[in-house]
């Protein structure tokens, strides 16, 4: 997720404040979009539509490379086929 979008949702959920420059339509869009997210331990999570009561940590664009490295190259990670690796990441993280 892009940095600004992540921060807007996180700040709205944490402090119920809209960015000062938002017009009414943008405020309403942010409020509607935020219903699918929660803040937990200061991280943004999205409700998993595929598995009830499961939260997916929202990763920001700059976090993508470390996550891919962790699931692919890290010595503690096993190397899986592409589909299995994608499924493993998809069940833990969310990026739009």
Secondary structure as UniProt FT lines:
FT   HELIX           3..15
FT   TURN            20..21
FT   HELIX           24..34
FT   TURN            35..36
FT   STRAND          37..40
FT   TURN            41..42
FT   STRAND          43..47
FT   TURN            52..53
FT   STRAND          55..58
FT   HELIX           61..63
FT   HELIX           64..72
FT   TURN            75..76
FT   HELIX           82..90
FT   TURN            91..92
FT   STRAND          93..94
//
